[in-house]
Amino acid sequence: MLVAEDELIVGYDLCDTVSEAGYVVEGPYDDLSSAMLAYQKNKPDIAILDVQLGDGIVYPLAEQMMAEDVQVIFHSGQITPAQVAERFPSATALSKPCPPAEVIHSVQQAAAHH
């Protein structure tokens, strides 16, 4: 699983939450370029992506991931889940701050779809 999140405290929290649930996590990556590199090196089954990263919007990476059958969970403070759903109807979108239980639930659902 790959986590991209530009607020590092949030990113580390997310990584801790999912690794405690038994998933192997890479990240947190705080910008698009490092997340892209990590993705190209090691394709995950699932990705949790902050919509707004340090160097831009995550949508191009998300589109590439979805095209390659990666389950994407968006995690966003600025953009509402409804706005994400308009663009990516099949993706899960969580708004920040998101309770750990809800993150785990989304990850488990994504894993079940994979």
Helices and strands as residue ranges (DSSP letters): E 2-4, H 8-20, E 26-29, H 32-41, E 46-50, E 52-53, E 56-57, H 59-67, E 71-76, H 81-87, E 92-95, H 100-113
